[in-house]
Structure formats: C-alpha cells, structure tokens
C-alpha cells in the first residue's frame, strides 16, 4: 500500500470517528451545563488543562522514538524495532510514575488555582481534590499502554488507534449523559468515564499484543551506542520544546482560573470545544501524513521532499484560512444560538483566539515536517523562549486587560515560531534560504484577508437577525465564496494543480 493510500485510510477513519463522536460531544456539554452548571464545567476544563501540563513529563520521548522507528519499520528490521520498543516501554513506565508524583505535589495548591466566581455556588476543597485525583488516575494509566501505539503509527496505521478511541468515546458519552440526567452528580460522572477508559486500555493492551507478538520476546538485540546517543540527544532537545509548549499553550487556562475565575475559563472552553471539534478534522488531515513524511524523507531525494513540503504548506494555508474566516464570522453567533448570549465572549477575545488558530497553520506544517525529518536540536530553546514570553505578557496584562491580555501573550509568543522555524527547516532540510517561505506567507495572508473582507460584508447582510436559518445560509455563503475565490486566485499554481490531479486520481481509482 502506497504512502498516499495509507494516509488516506488514516484520514478516512479519523474523520469517521469525529463525525460520529463530535456532535455527541456537543450534546454532552449542553446536558452538562444545563444540569451541572457553568462552574463545574469550568472545573472540568481546568483539570483537563492542568493534566495536560503534567504530561510534559513525557519529555518528548514519544516523538523522538517515533522518528527512530520510521527507518527500521520501512526496511522490516524487526529486531531493531524490538530494541526501540523495549526502551520505549521502560521510559513510559518511568514517565507514568513521574507524572503521578508531580500530580500529588500539585494537589495541595488546588485552592489557589481554582477561583470560584463571585455570588456563585462554591465547591469544597475536599471535593475539588477528589475530582482532581480521578483526572490524575486517567492520565497516569494511559502511559502503561500508549507506547505500543508508536509502532502502529510508524507503520502508518494510525486508524487502529483512532478506531479504538472512537468506540470508547461513543460509549463514554452515552453513559455520561445517562449519569447526568439520572444522578446530576459530577463525581459519578467522572467515575463512569474512568471505568470505561480503564477497560479500553486493558482491551487495547491485549489487542496490540496479539498484533505484535514479538514485542513480548524477552530476547532482542541492544541498541548501538550511536543509536542510543542519537535518541538521547533528540530527547534532550524535545524536553525544552515540551516544557515551552506547555508554558505557552496550557498556561492560559490556569492563569484565567487563578486570576479571574474558573467559570470564565468554562466560557472559553465553550468556544474551544467548537474550535477543537474542527481542529480534530484538520489535525487528522495533517498529522496522518507525518509517518508518510518520515518514510518519504527516509527514501526520497531532497527535491521531492521540498515539493511535498510546498504542497503541504499551501494546503494548510487554504484549510486554516478557510476555518479562521468561518470562526471569525460564525463562532460567536453559534455559541449564542447554542448556549445563550450570557456565555458569549467579547469580539476582541474571539479575534485573538482565531488569530492564533490561523497562524498555527504554518506552525503545524513546520513542526510536523521537522518531526518527520528528526530535526529537533537547532530550535530546542525556541518553545522555552515562547513559554517565557507568553507567561511574561499574560501575567503582566491579566489584571488590567483580563482575557484580552492573556490571549495577546498567546498570539505574540506563537508568532515567534512562525518567524524562526522556517530558517531552520529550509537551511537543514532543503539547503536554501527561507525567503520564498516568507513571500508566500505574505501572499497567503493578503489573499485570506481580502476574502475575509468580502465575507464580512456579506455576513453583515445575512445575519442582521440571528436565527438558525440565517446562520446556515451565512455558513454556506462563506464556504462557497472562500473556496471559490481561493481556487480562482491560485488556479495556475503548481501546488493546486498537484492537489487537483491527486484528487482526480483518487476518483478514478474508486
């Protein structure tokens, strides 16, 4: 099966899972807010955020090892695969223990991190602690099975992982909705999900052991000193990246909860769940090809790699530009229709959130390509610098500007990678200067901005009176206008011609 076919299969099953679980996830959140309230909704989102911070203890080992597996898997070197997987298993068992210990150390500070809204229902520290440890258990238990998925992904069979997650998610959502409706108890809600997820991990462990029986072999070759040192070097670089990413991406929720209130973070979470629903489609589209890029880089010349990078980047600009405009125009009206005007965020906050989303498009392309190429060391300090910049700006502005100040820090710190990483990728991977990258960046921004102005004018006419019908009509208009104009403006480009030819080829083969 070709790289394109494997990537297509991963994308198809990933999309199927999102289409099935996404709407039910929105239904679950609706039921949650109606019956358990905005404060517990904020607590739920905050704890998810805190545990995302704790997973920085992974220290990038997973990414480094996945890169190390591409070549052995591509060439069928089973003994080498076994050697890497044995190391991976030991590392992740240690990581699970580290996360658990750090999690225990965080628990005494929950009262400082969870600020209750004025005039709202308060939650006791005892209850907050019990809820937190259920979240911690779910996170820690993941490490005892997660390492086996790296082999599945290196074989470009990501769909196996996504299918298991999809089935688990469907069962969990239905059980939790029933629990909320009949018990209205947050503790039972958390315990039901923890039980189902634990059962999933036990099943996944059994299933993957059947798929790869050689992983149970006790005898396997040892990694060479050079291979071990390469892995250690890349892991050290990824440690800094992981810590920096956590400081930039996960700090916002903690800052908002601690300095404003946890209920407000729940309001941000209402927007994020819609953005993340769309991002789950986009992420599958772009992340499903990482393993294919790893195989490409291991087997193809630089000229072919550069062509695929340009196409990948063009497609990202198209997709992220389209959804950014859609979010700017339609996200707040959607939240208004879904949850009510009282849960709507200001235009300034939403604009900053979507700006960071748009610029993330290039960052995803750059990060995924350099991950597949194993280029970890040159920019190892960049995420740490980004994290420090984000914390400095957010903490200095949160008291005076509130949410706006926090997200200004998020956008500015994110842009650092947009300027620095292209230089590194082009110099190391393509042996050229990054001038063309920046010129294309300006071109894509100007095109997206121009189309936004047209859509903004039309949206003002269509959404004068907000209703479900006017919202649907406006959404259809944005879809047609953006994609039509984008294709018209880039009709003669090599990148669009390649994508259209690929699409026609897929249609002929069906």
C-alpha positions as CSV (number, residue, x, y, z in Angstrom):
1,X,0.0,0.0,0.0
2,X,1.4,3.4,-1.0
3,X,2.1,6.3,1.4
4,X,-0.8,8.3,-0.1
5,X,-3.2,5.3,0.3
6,X,-2.1,4.7,3.9
7,X,-2.5,8.4,4.7
8,X,-5.9,8.4,3.0
9,X,-7.1,5.4,5.1
10,X,-5.9,7.1,8.3
11,X,-7.7,10.3,7.4
12,X,-10.9,8.4,6.4
13,X,-11.2,6.5,9.7
14,X,-10.2,9.6,11.7
15,X,-12.9,11.6,10.1
16,X,-15.5,8.9,10.6
17,X,-14.7,8.9,14.3
18,X,-15.1,12.7,14.5
19,X,-18.3,12.7,12.6
20,X,-19.7,10.1,14.9
21,X,-18.4,11.5,18.2
22,X,-18.2,15.3,17.6
23,X,-22.0,16.1,17.7
24,X,-22.5,13.8,20.7
25,X,-19.7,15.7,22.4
26,X,-21.5,18.9,21.9
27,X,-24.7,17.3,23.2
28,X,-22.9,16.0,26.3
29,X,-21.5,19.5,27.0
30,X,-25.0,21.0,26.6
31,X,-26.5,18.5,29.0
32,X,-23.6,19.1,31.4
33,X,-24.0,22.9,31.5
34,X,-27.8,22.7,31.9
35,X,-27.7,20.2,34.8
36,X,-24.4,20.7,36.5
37,X,-23.7,24.3,35.8
38,X,-21.0,26.6,34.4
39,X,-18.8,26.4,37.5
40,X,-18.3,22.6,37.3
41,X,-17.9,23.0,33.6
42,X,-15.0,25.3,34.2
43,X,-13.5,22.9,36.8
44,X,-13.8,20.1,34.3
45,X,-12.0,22.1,31.6
46,X,-9.4,23.4,34.1
47,X,-8.4,19.9,35.3
48,X,-8.1,18.7,31.8
49,X,-5.8,21.7,31.2
50,X,-3.7,21.0,34.4
51,X,-3.2,17.4,33.5
52,X,-2.1,18.5,30.0
53,X,0.6,20.4,31.8
54,X,1.6,17.4,33.8
55,X,2.0,15.3,30.7
56,X,5.1,17.4,29.9
57,X,6.8,14.7,31.9
58,X,6.7,12.7,28.7
59,X,9.7,14.9,27.8
60,X,9.4,14.3,24.1
61,X,10.5,10.7,24.3
62,X,7.4,9.6,22.3
63,X,8.2,12.0,19.4
64,X,11.9,11.1,19.3
65,X,11.2,7.3,19.4
66,X,8.5,7.6,16.7
67,X,11.1,9.2,14.5
68,X,13.6,6.4,15.3
69,X,11.1,3.8,14.3
70,X,10.4,5.1,10.8
71,X,13.5,3.6,9.1
72,X,13.5,0.2,10.9
73,X,9.8,-0.3,10.1
74,X,10.2,0.8,6.5
75,X,13.0,-1.7,6.0
76,X,11.4,-4.6,8.0
77,X,14.2,-4.7,10.7
78,X,12.1,-6.5,13.4
79,X,15.0,-6.9,15.9
80,X,15.8,-3.2,15.8
81,X,12.1,-2.4,16.3
82,X,12.0,-4.7,19.3
83,X,15.0,-2.9,20.8
84,X,13.5,0.5,20.4
85,X,10.1,-0.7,21.8
86,X,11.7,-2.2,24.9
87,X,13.4,1.1,25.6
88,X,10.1,2.9,25.0
89,X,8.3,0.7,27.4
90,X,10.8,1.3,30.2
91,X,10.7,5.0,29.5
92,X,7.0,5.3,29.7
93,X,6.7,3.2,32.8
94,X,9.1,5.7,34.4
95,X,7.1,8.6,33.0
96,X,3.9,7.4,34.4
97,X,5.5,7.3,37.9
98,X,6.9,10.8,37.4
99,X,3.5,12.2,36.4
100,X,1.8,10.6,39.4
101,X,4.4,12.1,41.8
102,X,4.1,15.6,40.2
103,X,0.3,15.3,40.3
104,X,0.4,14.6,44.0
105,X,2.6,17.6,44.6
106,X,0.2,19.8,42.7
107,X,-2.9,18.7,44.7
108,X,-2.2,21.0,47.8
109,X,-2.3,24.1,45.6
110,X,-5.7,23.5,44.0
111,X,-7.3,26.1,46.2
112,X,-5.0,28.8,44.6
113,X,-5.6,27.5,41.1
114,X,-9.4,27.3,41.2
115,X,-11.0,30.6,42.0
116,X,-14.8,30.5,42.4
117,X,-17.0,33.1,40.7
118,X,-18.5,35.8,42.9
119,X,-22.0,35.1,44.0
120,X,-21.9,31.6,42.6
121,X,-22.0,28.1,44.1
122,X,-18.8,27.2,45.8
123,X,-17.1,23.7,45.7
124,X,-15.3,22.4,48.8
125,X,-11.5,21.7,48.6
126,X,-12.2,18.1,49.5
127,X,-14.5,17.7,46.5
128,X,-12.0,19.5,44.2
129,X,-9.3,17.2,45.4
130,X,-11.3,14.0,44.8
131,X,-12.2,15.2,41.3
132,X,-8.6,16.0,40.6
133,X,-7.3,12.6,41.6
134,X,-9.7,10.9,39.2
135,X,-8.4,13.0,36.4
136,X,-4.8,12.1,37.5
137,X,-5.6,8.4,37.5
138,X,-6.9,8.6,33.9
139,X,-3.8,10.4,32.8
140,X,-1.3,8.1,34.6
141,X,-2.9,4.9,33.4
142,X,-2.5,6.0,29.8
143,X,1.3,5.7,30.0
144,X,1.1,1.9,30.5
145,X,-0.3,1.3,27.0
146,X,0.5,4.5,25.0
147,X,4.0,3.4,23.9
148,X,2.6,0.5,21.9
149,X,0.7,2.9,19.6
150,X,4.0,4.3,18.4
151,X,4.6,1.1,16.4
152,X,1.1,1.3,14.9
153,X,1.8,4.9,13.9
154,X,5.2,4.2,12.5
155,X,3.6,1.6,10.2
156,X,1.2,4.3,9.0
157,X,-1.8,2.5,10.5
158,X,-2.9,5.4,12.8
159,X,-6.5,4.4,12.1
160,X,-6.2,1.5,14.6
161,X,-5.6,3.9,17.4
162,X,-8.4,6.3,16.2
163,X,-10.9,3.5,15.9
164,X,-10.3,2.3,19.5
165,X,-10.6,5.9,20.7
166,X,-13.8,6.4,18.7
167,X,-15.6,3.4,20.1
168,X,-14.5,4.3,23.7
169,X,-15.7,7.9,23.2
170,X,-19.1,6.8,22.0
171,X,-19.7,4.5,24.9
172,X,-18.4,7.1,27.4
173,X,-20.6,9.9,26.1
174,X,-23.8,7.9,26.2
175,X,-23.0,6.6,29.7
176,X,-22.2,10.1,31.0
177,X,-25.3,11.7,29.6
178,X,-27.4,9.0,31.3
179,X,-25.4,9.6,34.6
180,X,-26.0,13.3,34.4
181,X,-29.7,13.0,33.7
182,X,-30.4,10.5,36.4
183,X,-27.9,11.4,39.2
184,X,-26.9,15.0,38.5
185,X,-23.6,14.1,40.3
186,X,-20.2,15.2,39.0
187,X,-18.4,12.5,40.9
188,X,-20.4,9.7,39.4
189,X,-19.9,11.4,36.0
190,X,-16.1,11.2,36.4
191,X,-16.0,7.7,37.8
192,X,-18.1,6.3,34.9
193,X,-15.7,7.7,32.4
194,X,-12.7,6.4,34.4
195,X,-14.1,2.9,34.5
196,X,-14.8,2.8,30.7
197,X,-11.4,4.2,29.8
198,X,-9.6,1.7,32.0
199,X,-11.5,-1.1,30.3
200,X,-10.4,0.3,27.0
201,X,-6.7,0.4,28.0
202,X,-6.9,-3.3,29.1
203,X,-8.5,-4.3,25.8
204,X,-6.0,-2.2,23.7
205,X,-3.1,-3.8,25.5
206,X,-4.5,-7.3,24.7
207,X,-5.3,-6.4,21.1
208,X,-1.8,-4.9,20.4
209,X,-0.1,-7.9,22.0
210,X,-2.0,-10.1,19.5
211,X,-1.0,-7.8,16.6
212,X,2.7,-7.7,17.6
213,X,3.5,-10.9,19.5
214,X,7.2,-10.3,19.1
215,X,7.0,-7.4,21.5
216,X,6.7,-10.0,24.3
217,X,10.0,-11.6,23.4
218,X,12.5,-11.1,26.2
219,X,15.5,-11.6,23.9
220,X,16.3,-8.8,21.5
221,X,19.3,-7.0,20.2
222,X,20.6,-4.0,22.1
223,X,20.7,-0.5,20.5
224,X,24.2,0.6,19.5
225,X,25.9,3.3,21.4
226,X,25.4,5.7,18.5
227,X,21.7,4.9,18.2
228,X,21.2,5.4,21.9
229,X,23.1,8.7,21.9
230,X,21.1,10.0,19.0
231,X,17.9,9.2,20.8
232,X,19.1,10.9,24.0
233,X,20.3,14.0,22.0
234,X,16.9,14.4,20.3
235,X,15.1,13.7,23.5
236,X,17.0,16.4,25.4
237,X,16.0,18.9,22.6
238,X,12.4,17.8,22.9
239,X,12.4,18.3,26.7
240,X,12.9,22.0,26.2
241,X,10.3,22.0,23.4
242,X,7.7,20.2,25.6
243,X,8.2,22.5,28.6
244,X,8.0,25.6,26.4
245,X,4.9,24.3,24.6
246,X,3.2,23.7,28.0
247,X,4.1,27.2,29.2
248,X,2.6,28.7,26.0
249,X,-0.5,26.5,25.3
250,X,-1.7,25.3,28.7
251,X,-0.9,28.2,30.9
252,X,-3.8,30.4,29.7
253,X,-6.4,28.3,31.5
254,X,-4.6,28.2,34.8
255,X,-3.9,32.0,34.7
256,X,-7.6,32.8,33.8
257,X,-8.9,30.5,36.6
258,X,-6.5,31.7,39.2
259,X,-6.7,35.5,38.4
260,X,-10.3,35.8,37.2
261,X,-12.5,32.7,38.0
262,X,-12.9,29.1,36.9
263,X,-16.4,29.8,35.4
264,X,-14.9,32.2,32.9
265,X,-12.5,29.6,31.7
266,X,-15.5,27.4,31.1
267,X,-16.9,30.1,28.8
268,X,-13.6,30.0,26.9
269,X,-13.9,26.2,26.9
270,X,-17.3,26.5,25.1
271,X,-15.6,28.2,22.2
272,X,-12.6,25.9,22.4
273,X,-14.8,22.7,22.1
274,X,-16.2,24.0,18.8
275,X,-12.7,25.0,17.6
276,X,-11.2,21.7,18.7
277,X,-14.0,19.8,17.0
278,X,-13.0,21.4,13.7
279,X,-9.3,21.1,14.6
280,X,-9.8,17.4,15.1
281,X,-10.7,17.2,11.4
282,X,-7.7,19.4,10.5
283,X,-5.3,17.6,12.8
284,X,-6.1,14.2,11.3
285,X,-5.6,15.6,7.9
286,X,-2.2,17.0,8.7
287,X,-0.9,14.6,11.4
288,X,-1.9,11.5,9.4
289,X,0.9,12.2,6.9
290,X,3.7,12.6,9.5
291,X,4.6,8.9,9.3
292,X,4.3,9.2,5.5
293,X,6.7,12.1,5.5
294,X,9.1,10.1,7.7
295,X,9.0,7.3,5.1
296,X,9.4,9.9,2.3
297,X,12.4,11.5,4.0
298,X,14.0,8.1,4.6
299,X,13.6,7.0,0.9
300,X,13.3,10.1,-1.4
301,X,15.7,12.8,-2.6
302,X,15.6,16.5,-1.3
303,X,13.9,17.8,-4.4
304,X,10.9,15.5,-3.9
305,X,10.8,16.4,-0.2
306,X,10.7,20.1,-1.0
307,X,7.9,19.8,-3.5
308,X,5.8,17.8,-1.0
309,X,6.6,20.4,1.7
310,X,5.4,23.3,-0.5
311,X,2.2,21.4,-1.4
312,X,1.6,20.6,2.3
313,X,2.1,24.2,3.3
314,X,-0.2,25.5,0.5
315,X,-2.9,23.2,1.6
316,X,-2.5,24.3,5.3
317,X,-2.9,27.9,4.3
318,X,-6.0,27.1,2.4
319,X,-7.6,25.0,5.2
320,X,-6.6,27.2,8.1
321,X,-7.6,30.3,6.2
322,X,-11.0,28.9,5.5
323,X,-11.8,27.9,9.0
324,X,-10.3,31.1,10.5
325,X,-12.7,33.2,8.5
326,X,-15.6,30.9,9.3
327,X,-14.8,31.1,13.0
328,X,-14.4,34.9,13.0
329,X,-17.8,35.4,11.4
330,X,-19.8,32.5,12.8
331,X,-18.4,31.2,16.0
332,X,-20.0,33.8,18.3
333,X,-23.4,33.5,16.6
334,X,-23.2,29.7,17.0
335,X,-22.4,29.9,20.7
336,X,-25.3,32.5,21.1
337,X,-27.7,30.0,19.4
338,X,-26.3,27.0,21.3
339,X,-25.8,28.3,24.9
340,X,-27.2,31.8,25.0
341,X,-26.0,35.4,24.9
342,X,-24.8,35.3,28.5
343,X,-22.0,32.9,27.6
344,X,-20.7,34.9,24.6
345,X,-17.1,36.3,24.7
346,X,-16.1,39.7,23.5
347,X,-15.1,40.3,19.9
348,X,-11.5,41.2,20.9
349,X,-11.0,37.9,22.8
350,X,-12.5,35.8,19.9
351,X,-10.4,37.7,17.3
352,X,-7.2,36.9,19.3
353,X,-8.1,33.2,19.7
354,X,-8.8,32.9,16.0
355,X,-5.6,34.8,15.1
356,X,-3.6,32.2,17.0
357,X,-5.5,29.5,15.3
358,X,-4.7,30.9,11.8
359,X,-1.0,31.3,12.4
360,X,-0.9,27.8,13.8
361,X,-1.4,26.5,10.3
362,X,2.2,27.3,9.3
363,X,3.5,26.1,12.7
364,X,1.8,22.7,12.2
365,X,3.4,22.3,8.8
366,X,6.9,23.3,10.1
367,X,6.7,21.2,13.2
368,X,5.3,18.1,11.5
369,X,7.9,18.2,8.8
370,X,10.8,18.7,11.1
371,X,9.5,16.0,13.4
372,X,9.4,13.6,10.5
373,X,12.9,14.7,9.5
374,X,14.2,14.3,13.0
375,X,15.3,18.0,13.2
376,X,14.9,18.6,16.9
377,X,18.1,20.2,18.2
378,X,18.5,23.5,16.3
379,X,15.4,25.2,17.7
380,X,15.3,23.4,21.0
381,X,15.3,26.6,23.0
382,X,12.6,28.3,20.9
383,X,9.5,26.8,22.7
384,X,11.0,27.6,26.1
385,X,11.5,31.2,25.0
386,X,7.9,31.2,23.7
387,X,6.7,30.0,27.0
388,X,8.6,32.6,28.9
389,X,7.3,35.4,26.6
390,X,3.7,34.1,27.0
391,X,3.9,34.0,30.7
392,X,5.5,37.4,31.0
393,X,2.9,39.1,28.8
394,X,-0.1,37.2,30.1
395,X,0.8,37.8,33.8
396,X,1.6,41.4,33.2
397,X,-1.7,42.1,31.4
398,X,-4.2,39.8,33.0
399,X,-5.1,42.1,35.9
400,X,-5.6,45.2,33.6
401,X,-7.0,43.6,30.5
402,X,-8.4,40.3,31.6
403,X,-8.9,37.7,28.9
404,X,-7.6,40.0,26.2
405,X,-4.2,40.4,28.0
406,X,-3.9,36.6,28.3
407,X,-4.5,35.9,24.7
408,X,-2.3,38.7,23.5
409,X,0.5,36.8,25.1
410,X,-0.6,33.6,23.4
411,X,-0.6,35.2,19.9
412,X,2.7,37.0,20.2
413,X,4.6,34.0,21.7
414,X,3.2,31.8,18.9
415,X,4.4,34.1,16.1
416,X,8.0,33.6,17.3
417,X,7.9,30.1,15.8
418,X,6.4,31.4,12.5
419,X,9.5,33.6,12.0
420,X,12.3,31.4,13.4
421,X,11.4,27.8,12.3
422,X,11.3,28.4,8.5
423,X,15.0,29.5,8.6
424,X,16.0,26.3,10.3
425,X,13.9,23.9,8.2
426,X,15.0,25.5,4.9
427,X,18.7,25.5,5.8
428,X,18.9,22.0,7.2
429,X,16.3,20.1,5.1
430,X,16.4,21.9,1.8
431,X,19.8,23.6,1.8
432,X,18.4,27.0,0.8
433,X,17.3,30.3,2.3
434,X,13.7,30.8,3.6
435,X,12.9,33.9,1.6
436,X,10.3,32.1,-0.6
437,X,8.6,30.9,2.5
438,X,8.1,34.4,3.9
439,X,7.0,35.8,0.5
440,X,4.4,33.0,0.3
441,X,3.3,33.8,3.8
442,X,2.6,37.4,3.0
443,X,0.8,36.3,-0.2
444,X,-1.4,33.8,1.7
445,X,-2.2,36.4,4.5
446,X,-3.2,39.1,1.9
447,X,-5.4,36.7,0.0
448,X,-7.1,35.4,3.1
449,X,-7.6,39.0,4.4
450,X,-9.1,40.1,1.2
451,X,-11.6,37.2,1.1
452,X,-12.4,37.9,4.7
453,X,-13.5,41.5,3.9
454,X,-15.8,40.2,1.2
455,X,-17.3,37.6,3.5
456,X,-17.6,40.1,6.4
457,X,-19.6,42.5,4.2
458,X,-21.9,39.7,3.1
459,X,-22.2,38.2,6.6
460,X,-23.4,41.5,7.9
461,X,-26.3,41.4,5.4
462,X,-27.2,37.8,6.0
463,X,-27.0,37.8,9.9
464,X,-28.9,41.1,10.6
465,X,-31.3,38.9,12.5
466,X,-29.8,35.8,14.1
467,X,-31.7,32.6,13.6
468,X,-30.8,29.0,12.7
469,X,-31.8,29.6,9.1
470,X,-29.8,32.8,8.7
471,X,-26.8,31.1,10.3
472,X,-27.0,28.2,7.9
473,X,-27.3,30.5,4.9
474,X,-24.3,32.6,6.0
475,X,-22.2,29.4,6.6
476,X,-23.0,28.2,3.1
477,X,-22.1,31.6,1.7
478,X,-18.7,31.6,3.5
479,X,-17.9,28.0,2.2
480,X,-18.7,28.9,-1.4
481,X,-17.1,32.4,-1.5
482,X,-13.8,31.5,0.3
483,X,-13.1,28.2,-1.5
484,X,-14.2,29.6,-4.9
485,X,-12.1,32.7,-4.7
486,X,-9.1,30.9,-3.2
487,X,-9.1,28.3,-6.0
488,X,-9.6,31.1,-8.6
489,X,-6.6,33.1,-7.3
490,X,-4.3,30.1,-7.2
491,X,-5.6,28.3,-10.3
492,X,-2.3,28.3,-12.1
493,X,-0.1,27.4,-9.1
494,X,1.9,24.2,-9.1
495,X,0.6,23.3,-5.6
496,X,-3.1,23.5,-6.6
497,X,-2.5,21.6,-9.8
498,X,-0.9,18.8,-7.9
499,X,-3.8,18.6,-5.4
500,X,-6.4,18.6,-8.1
501,X,-4.5,15.9,-10.0
502,X,-4.3,13.8,-6.8
503,X,-8.0,14.2,-6.2
504,X,-8.9,13.2,-9.8
505,X,-6.6,10.2,-9.5
506,X,-8.3,9.1,-6.3
507,X,-11.7,9.4,-8.0
508,X,-10.6,7.3,-11.0
509,X,-9.3,4.6,-8.7
510,X,-12.6,4.3,-6.8
